[in-house]
Amino acid sequence: MSDWQPGLVALDIDGTLLKWVEGAGTTHEEIAPAVYDAVHRALDAGTHVVLASGRSPHGMTRIADLLDLHAGSNGQGARDRLWVVASNGAVVFRYPPMEVVHEETFDAGPAVQAILEHHPNALVAVEERGVGYRVNRHFPDGELTGEMTITDVEEIVAGPVSRVIIRDPNATADDFVALAEKLGLHGINYVVGWTAWLDLAPVGVNKASGLERVAEQLGLGAEHALAIGDGRNDIEMLQWVRRGVAMGQAIEEVRAAAHAVTETVYDDGVAVELDRWFGGGRG
């Protein structure tokens, strides 16, 4: 790979660009200077930088702003509008301004009801674009962005949705992994987060499918792409690209799926990896 340089860099947000708040299900919304500088060296080299997250679209634009992805490294000289992969690949949008160019939806009702039979006290949320989320009860502070509107579960999943979040603060990630395997969840994709957090999406939809759609629009393919992430929802993306890199604090399942492992998010692992390809004086 010594003569290779990525034409597209896909970056997860939470746990990759942003550091986790210890003991909480949220991250500090600030970009480390080393990471900011490394991303801008990639941009200055003409590489496309794409944010790819489980977050809903309105939770991603602020991160694009913090990184100044739509401006030159000196804050001037506008770049092309960004491509962003949101909701674990179910939504692809341009920014700024926000323009949804593709969205996958599905009927989540049966799967949600099956899960609630085993976890009757679970929290359920569906994005209400541009506002926040419709939820059956409030999620812990910091876990969702925007306003939370209390709504009956039946109404939340009454129509087609692009993504459903199910959260049980009294359960563990292992509980949800076992439940997903037990139920089979036919007809949908699912991914379990670092805690008892379950994302449901249409079958065949994940960060890799969203990134592939973006790459096609840019005239690029998997062979041109580098991706960095830390969660189970990054696995397909790390496997699809030519070089998939797991963050140092990622669980073994994610590390095993990657081609390489960088430093942890607390040690600016994104900067360490990008500096391999875009200078910066790191090894």
Secondary structure, 3 states (H helix, E strand, C coil): CCCCCCCEEEECCECCCECECCCCCCECCCCCHHHHHHHHHHHHCCCEEEEECCCCHHHCHHHHHHCCCCCCCCCCCCCCCEEEEEHHHCEEEEECCCEEEEECCECCHHHHHHHHHHCCCCEEEEEECCCEEEECCCCCCCCCCCEEEECCHHHHCCCCECCEEEECCCCCHHHHHHHHHHHCCCCEEEEECCCCEEEEEECCCCHHHHHHHHHHHCCCCHHHEEEEECCHHHHHHHHHCCEEEECCCCCHHHHHHCCEECCCHHHCHHHHHHHHHHCCCCC
